[in-house]
Amino acid sequence: MHPAFSVIFLTTLIGVGQGMFLAVFTGESYAAVHLLPGQDSSAFYALGTAVALAFMVLGLFAAVFHLGKPSYFITRAWRGITQWRTSWLSRELIMLPLTMFLVFLYAVFHYFGWGKDLAVPPTLVLGSITTAAVFGLFLATGMIYASLKFIREWYCSLTVINYVLLGGASGFTLAAAFSAYQAPELVTFYAIWAMIITAAGLVTRGASLIRNARIKPIATMQSAIGVRHTHIQQKSMGMMGGSYNTREYFHHKTRAFLKSVKWIFLVLAFAAPLALLALGQGGNVELLLAAFGVQYVGLLFERWFFFAQANHPQNLYYQTV
């Protein structure tokens, strides 16, 4: 498939926001049972959630550029949710604004300190509901691709798992850097969790790479055109110029280029952040910010590779361009 940069930024930016919210609420949950020191509502929880929401807004903004006419986002966006019974894309379009609204409410409750003196603070209840919405959004986003049986590289539970783990890893890494400014006593907690989730993401993403490398195509040139000759070679794509099919369903890059991108994202998204987090968990702000920046760049390469590696069956008809 041809990677669309708008979708690459959409999924990675929203993933950071989702992971950052999970990190902030995890800190509040641990503090509620006295496993971590509590923090000032407006200085840490509200501000940290605002950072998460900002990333989600940026992701939504990036999504607008994926439309043929961005103005349709305002006038026709409602049509996208009408197929929610059968379409994971429609479910994502519902879950994204719902999740953002809940994240916004969570930040507002913390900013104004509403109900913080109650036996059960409302932010814990609201945060639990928002956490469920965050995972629902992860599921909807991942299933957009994992539900496509004809693209075998995506048709796997690892697709959803990787969306969850990579978003969580980037969010917890950002939380480690954020806590270095706002709550130094939480840096080690967030850095260790970021390393654990990043390592888990490396295992599952590596498993998907191994799986995809072993996939054998079901369709062949013979079955695609209904000719059973043992040797068929395509000399022309059958037209003088390109088309939507040749532009959008293949990346037009060499295998060497794909291999280089794979190793780049394995280093930048996993190996380098793990090293930087280990070195910076004592509270070094620069190292922790570098860990997040490097990891996010790595995730951009990872998401590009995720789309480029997908082999649409229609490419059997356009092997020569």
N, C-alpha and C positions, 0 to 999 in steps of 0.2 A: 504494500500500500504506500501511497505518497503521504508522508507525514505533513500534517497541517500545523503550522507553528501556533496558530490561535488555540487549537485544542491542546497542544503540548503545554502552553502556558496556563490554560484553563485548569487542566488536571493537576499540574504541579503546584500552582499557587493555592488552589483550593485545598489540596492535600496538606500544604504547610499550615493553612489556617485551621483545618480540622485537627491536625496533630497538636498544634499549639493550644487549642481549647482543651483537648484531652489532657495535656500536660498541666495546665492551670487548674483544672477541676480535680485532677489527681492530687495536686498539692493541697487543695482545700479538703479533700476527702481524708487524706492522711492526717492533716491537722485536726480534723474533727474527732479523731480517735487518738489524738495525742502522740502520733508517730512522727510528726514533724511540727516545728514551731509555727504557730499561726502568723499570718501576715496582715498588714493593713489593707482593708478592702479596696480603697480607691487607688492606693499606690502600687499594689501588686496585682490583685485579682482583676479589678476593673481595667487597669491599663494593659495587663497581659491579654485579657479577652479582647480589648480594643485592637491590639496588634493582630490577633487571630482574625478578627472581623475584617480588618484592612486587607489582609491577604486574600480573603474570600471575595471581597469587593473587586480587587484587582483581577482575580480569576474570572469573575463574571464579566468584567469589562473586556478582557481578552476574548471571551467567547463571542462577543458581538461581531468581531472581525471575521468569524468563521461563516457568517451569513453572506449570501450573495449581495443583499442590500441591507446594511446595518439598520436602516430606519424601520425595517420590518420587525425588529426586536420589540419595538414599542407597540406597533399597530397590530401585529399578528402573533406575538409570543403566546397568547392565550390558547391558540390553536394547537400548540405543541403538547398541551397537557390533556387533550381530549381522549387520547388513546391509552390512558394510564392502566387500563385493564390488561393490556397485552404488551405494551411497549416499555422497556426499561428506560429509554430516553425520556419518555413522558414522566415516568416516576422520578427520574433525576431532576427534571424541570420543576417538579412539585417539591421534592426534598430540599433542593438548594435554597430557595427563598425561605422555606420554613425553618431550615437549620440556621440560616443567617438571622432570622428574626428572633429565634430562641437565644442565640449567642448574644445578640444585642440586648435582650431582656436581662440575661445573666449579668452583663456588664453594668447595666443601669441599676439593678438591685444592689450590686456591690458598691457602685459609685456613691449612691445615696445611703447605703447602710441599712436598707429596709429589712426589718425583722431579724437583725443579727443578734439580738438579745433573747430571742425565743429559744425554747429547748431544742427545737429542730429548725435551724435557719432555713428560710424559703429558698436560699441559693443552693442548698444541698438537693432539695427536691427538684428545683428548676434545672440544676446542673445534671441530675440523673436523666431527666427527660431529654435534655439537649444532647447528652452523650448517646442516648438511643438514636436520636435523629442523625447525629454525626455518623454512626456506624451504618444507619440506613442509607445515608448518602454515599458512603463508601461502597456499599453493596450495589446500589443502583448504578453508580458510575462504572464499577468493574463489570457488572453483568451486561452492560451495553455491548461489551466486547466478548465476554465469556459465553454469551448465549448464541453467538453466531457459529452454527455448526459447520458452515462451509469454509470458515477460516480456522483451520485446525490449530494454528499456533496460538490462537486466543481461546479456543473452546476447551477450557480447563479451569478447575477450581483455583489453580495457582494464580490465575489472572486477578481474581478478587483479593486473594490473600496478599499478593504483592502490592496492590493499590493501598490496602490497609496498612501494611508494614512500612512501606516507603513514605507514605504520608505521615504516619506516626513517628518515624525516625527523624524526618526533617523538622517536625513540630517540636519534638522533645529536644533536639539539638538547638533550635532557636530558643526554647525555654531555658536551656542551660546558659546561653549567652545573655538572655534577658535577666535571669536571676543574678548574674554576676553584677549587674547594675543595681537591681532593686532588692535582692534578698540573698546576699553572699552565702548564708548558711544553707541554702537549698541547691547550690551549684553542684555539689557532689551527687546529690540525689538525682537531679535531672541528667547530669552527664552520664551516670552509670546506666540509667534507664535508656538514654539515647544510644549508648553503646550496645546494650542488650537488644534493642529493637533493630538497630542497624545490622548487627550480626545475624539476627533472625531473618532480616530482609535479604542479606547476602546468601543465606542458605536457600531460601525459597526462590529467589531470582536465579540463583545458580541452577537449581533443580529445573526451572522452566527452560533455561538455556539448553540444558542437557536433553530434556524431553523434546524440545523443538528441533534439535540437531538430529534426532533419531526418527523424526516423522518421515514416512514414506508417502508420496502423493498417491491418492486413490485414483484420480483421473490421469489420463495420459493424452498425448497428442492423438493417438489412435481413437480413444473413446470420445475425445472432444469433437472430432469431426466425423466419426462413424466409419472410418476406414481402417481395416485391420492389417494393412501392410506392415511388415516388420521394420521397415526403415522409411520414416517420413521426416523431411526437413523443410522448414518454412523459409521461403526466400523473400517474401514480402508480406507486409501487414495488410495489403489489399487496398490501400488508399494512398493518395499523394501526400497528405499531411497528417498531423496528429489529430486527436479527438479527445473528448472527455475521458474515454476509457484509457487511452494511453497516457494521459496526464495524471489522473487521479488514482489509478489502481496499481501503479508501479513506481518505484523511487528512482530508477535510472542510475543507480550507483553500482560500482563494481563490488565484487565479493571482498576484495582487499580493503575497500573503504568501510564496508560493514564490519569487517573483523576489527579494524582499528577503532571504530566507534564503540564496539563491544568492550574492548579492553580499557578504553578511556573511561567509560561510565563505571566499570568495575573498580577502577582505581579511585576516581573522583567521588563516586556516590557511597563507597563502602570503605575501602582500605584507608584512604587519606583522612576521612572524618573520624574513623576509629582511633587513628594515631593522634590526631589533634585533640580529640576529646579526652584521651588518656593523659595527654600532657597538660591540658588546660583545666582539668577537673578541680584543681586546687583553687581556682578563681581567676585565672588569667583571661581577661576579657578579650584580648586580641586573638588568642588562640581559639577561643570558643566562637567568636564571630567568624574567624577564618574557617572553622569547621563547618558552620552553617553555610557560608558562601560557597565553599568548595563542594559541599554535598548538594546544594541546590543546582549548581552548574552540572554536576554529575547526573542529577535526576533529569535535567533537560536532555542530555545525551541519551540517558536510559529510555526516556519516553519516545525520543526520535527513533531509537532502535526498535522499540516495542511496535511501533506502527510500520516501520520499514520492513521488519522481518515477516510481517503477515503477508502471505501469498494468496491473493485472490484467484479463484479458479478461472476467471475470465482471462487471466494472463496467458493461458494456453493458446488463445487465439492471437496474441500480440507478442510473440516471442521475438520477432524481428521488427524493430522500429527504425 
